[in-house]
Amino acid sequence: MLLALVCTLPPLWLEADDAALIAMVSKRYGVPAATQVSEWRALVAALKDSNETDALRRVNEFFNRRVRFVEDAQVWGQADYWATPIELLGKGAGDCEDYTIAKFFTLRELGVPEHKLRLIYVKARIGGPASSVTQAHMVLGYYETPTSQPLVLDNLISDIRPAAQRTDLLPVFSFNAEGVYAGGTVSSVERLSRWKDLQLKTKGEGYTP
């Protein structure tokens, strides 16, 4: 009984909001999921004073290693579902959009500016750069400056590579909270209803990056 009580106590480094998140996840998804969220919050705490290069690498590795790739239809019973980071770690599984969203929110929480990050829809060539078979995919782009070639954070490849080295990816459009970028033009992100719904869900869970 005493051991069970100790195992449910939040670590001393946790802030009150983190402890509430972990308790909620434990109740909703179970103890293993709560452990995943606790380790995510520990990562965020450890990276608070890190540089952006380290943050990109560690956050990319964390989600790529901790989450299984599973299609939305199997996880959520829907053809297309955008999960919050809490939902992703709660289930321990998600698709490319879910990995990208979790990395985006975590890096924003760590202080990486909005304008340096974009969620990018691409067509991924299946079978290599020379293949004519493509599949819809999403990755996270990091732009050190507005004119920089982005670095690509991808759940399919562990290494973070410059976009020029990802010839298997064909960009379609990108977005962040500041707008939707396509063909050299910028439009309001309000057109993406799933993005608005996602933000409402994160707030409802008590997580505000």
Wavefront OBJ file of the C-alpha trace (Angstrom):
o trace
v 0.000 0.000 0.000
v 2.810 2.415 0.912
v 4.660 1.616 -2.324
v 1.519 2.267 -4.352
v 1.095 5.635 -2.617
v 4.692 6.636 -3.294
v 4.343 5.703 -6.983
v 1.345 8.025 -7.353
v 3.048 11.046 -5.759
v 4.217 13.658 -8.321
v 7.980 14.186 -8.635
v 9.296 17.132 -6.658
v 10.391 19.002 -9.809
v 6.823 19.162 -11.127
v 4.982 22.453 -11.224
v 1.361 22.429 -10.091
v 0.008 22.562 -13.662
v 2.177 19.595 -14.667
v 1.034 17.574 -11.663
v -2.596 18.271 -12.593
v -1.946 17.173 -16.183
v -0.343 13.922 -15.062
v -3.175 13.179 -12.641
v -5.727 13.790 -15.402
v -3.859 11.526 -17.829
v -3.564 8.778 -15.221
v -7.313 8.847 -14.667
v -8.198 9.024 -18.362
v -5.550 6.775 -19.955
v -3.878 4.849 -17.132
v -0.565 4.832 -15.271
v 1.708 3.941 -18.249
v 0.382 6.963 -20.147
v 0.848 9.165 -17.088
v 4.474 8.007 -16.952
v 4.926 9.072 -20.576
v 3.491 12.517 -19.844
v 5.642 12.829 -16.715
v 8.757 12.094 -18.781
v 7.648 14.640 -21.393
v 7.249 17.290 -18.685
v 10.672 16.312 -17.297
v 12.151 16.834 -20.763
v 10.593 20.283 -21.018
v 11.940 21.208 -17.588
v 15.410 19.979 -18.521
v 15.460 21.935 -21.781
v 14.200 25.271 -20.444
v 17.647 26.893 -20.701
v 18.940 24.941 -23.703
v 19.758 26.349 -27.122
v 17.436 25.774 -30.050
v 19.665 23.173 -31.696
v 19.585 20.950 -28.617
v 15.851 21.501 -28.167
v 15.122 20.458 -31.746
v 17.184 17.288 -31.442
v 15.887 16.198 -28.047
v 12.222 16.914 -28.785
v 12.415 15.156 -32.148
v 14.034 12.099 -30.561
v 11.571 11.989 -27.681
v 8.425 11.715 -29.790
v 9.967 9.541 -32.496
v 11.085 7.009 -29.886
v 8.100 7.097 -27.528
v 5.185 7.026 -29.956
v 4.118 4.229 -32.309
v 2.933 5.156 -35.787
v -0.694 4.086 -36.137
v -3.327 5.459 -38.518
v -6.150 7.619 -37.133
v -8.787 5.079 -38.137
v -7.261 2.545 -35.763
v -6.510 4.949 -32.899
v -9.542 7.222 -33.048
v -12.006 5.504 -35.377
v -11.845 8.510 -37.729
v -10.250 9.015 -41.128
v -8.477 12.211 -39.996
v -8.009 13.320 -36.398
v -5.571 15.912 -35.019
v -4.514 14.798 -31.542
v -3.165 17.059 -28.841
v 0.197 16.152 -27.256
v -1.729 14.836 -24.249
v -3.897 12.618 -26.430
v -0.883 11.397 -28.395
v 1.053 10.374 -25.288
v -2.117 9.087 -23.675
v -2.666 6.662 -26.526
v 1.051 6.141 -27.149
v 0.269 6.099 -30.857
v -0.558 8.498 -33.665
v 0.065 9.453 -37.255
v 2.423 11.985 -38.866
v 0.230 14.986 -38.049
v 0.156 14.052 -34.372
v 3.950 13.758 -34.147
v 4.324 17.130 -35.872
v 1.775 18.865 -33.660
v 3.381 17.529 -30.470
v 6.846 18.673 -31.560
v 5.497 22.093 -32.559
v 3.748 22.741 -29.248
v 6.684 21.469 -27.202
v 9.188 23.672 -29.027
v 6.887 26.683 -28.700
v 6.670 25.995 -24.970
v 10.472 25.972 -24.873
v 10.559 29.454 -26.339
v 11.244 28.779 -30.016
v 9.502 31.694 -31.772
v 6.361 31.078 -33.793
v 7.891 32.454 -36.990
v 10.667 29.839 -36.881
v 8.279 26.876 -36.920
v 5.822 25.701 -39.549
v 3.774 22.549 -39.886
v 4.314 21.474 -43.492
v 2.038 19.298 -45.589
v 4.059 17.406 -48.172
v 3.727 14.623 -50.683
v 6.208 11.931 -49.661
v 7.596 9.753 -52.421
v 7.172 6.129 -51.436
v 10.177 4.055 -52.435
v 12.689 6.908 -52.698
v 13.219 10.199 -54.579
v 12.856 8.591 -58.014
v 9.486 7.001 -57.224
v 6.307 8.345 -58.819
v 4.158 7.019 -55.966
v 3.358 9.653 -53.333
v 1.485 9.778 -50.062
v 0.211 12.721 -48.018
v 2.488 13.417 -45.076
v 3.230 16.148 -42.529
v 6.565 17.288 -41.087
v 7.772 20.173 -38.944
v 10.008 22.820 -40.472
v 12.435 24.973 -38.463
v 13.570 28.227 -40.094
v 16.580 29.802 -38.359
v 15.890 33.024 -40.304
v 12.927 33.973 -42.526
v 14.976 33.199 -45.645
v 16.734 30.095 -44.328
v 16.317 26.670 -45.821
v 14.237 24.831 -43.212
v 15.427 21.906 -41.166
v 12.956 19.021 -41.323
v 11.749 17.134 -38.244
v 10.091 13.937 -39.438
v 8.750 10.865 -37.668
v 9.976 8.698 -40.579
v 13.648 9.687 -40.245
v 15.479 10.177 -36.954
v 18.005 12.676 -38.332
v 17.053 16.323 -38.665
v 18.068 17.226 -42.202
v 17.953 20.400 -44.350
v 15.047 20.425 -46.774
v 17.440 20.226 -49.732
v 18.464 16.766 -48.543
v 14.855 15.575 -48.383
v 14.254 15.197 -52.099
v 11.657 12.562 -51.254
v 9.350 15.307 -49.926
v 7.333 17.645 -52.165
v 5.963 20.645 -50.184
v 2.292 21.515 -50.674
v 1.656 24.216 -48.060
v 2.712 25.122 -44.533
v 1.164 26.919 -41.586
v 1.524 28.139 -38.021
v -0.569 30.397 -35.814
v 0.507 33.391 -37.921
v -0.909 32.136 -41.226
v -1.055 29.613 -44.047
v 1.810 29.781 -46.558
v 1.308 28.509 -50.105
v 2.772 29.544 -53.442
v 4.396 32.690 -52.069
v 1.186 33.997 -50.503
v 0.035 34.106 -46.882
v -3.591 33.674 -45.796
v -5.347 33.525 -42.458
v -4.973 30.370 -40.393
v -8.671 30.737 -39.564
v -9.390 28.709 -42.698
v -7.995 25.628 -40.918
v -10.861 24.564 -38.682
v -8.914 21.595 -37.328
v -6.217 23.975 -36.063
v -8.806 26.013 -34.147
v -10.349 22.850 -32.719
v -6.900 21.621 -31.668
v -6.162 24.790 -29.722
v -9.500 24.565 -27.943
v -8.793 20.950 -26.993
v -5.375 21.764 -25.525
v -6.880 24.521 -23.384
v -9.636 22.177 -22.267
v -6.995 19.707 -21.097
v -5.243 22.416 -19.075
v -2.237 22.584 -21.366
v -1.324 25.966 -22.823
v 2.113 26.025 -24.499
l 1 2 3 4 5 6 7 8 9 10 11 12 13 14 15 16 17 18 19 20 21 22 23 24 25 26 27 28 29 30 31 32 33 34 35 36 37 38 39 40 41 42 43 44 45 46 47 48 49 50 51 52 53 54 55 56 57 58 59 60 61 62 63 64 65 66 67 68 69 70 71 72 73 74 75 76 77 78 79 80 81 82 83 84 85 86 87 88 89 90 91 92 93 94 95 96 97 98 99 100 101 102 103 104 105 106 107 108 109 110 111 112 113 114 115 116 117 118 119 120 121 122 123 124 125 126 127 128 129 130 131 132 133 134 135 136 137 138 139 140 141 142 143 144 145 146 147 148 149 150 151 152 153 154 155 156 157 158 159 160 161 162 163 164 165 166 167 168 169 170 171 172 173 174 175 176 177 178 179 180 181 182 183 184 185 186 187 188 189 190 191 192 193 194 195 196 197 198 199 200 201 202 203 204 205 206 207 208 209
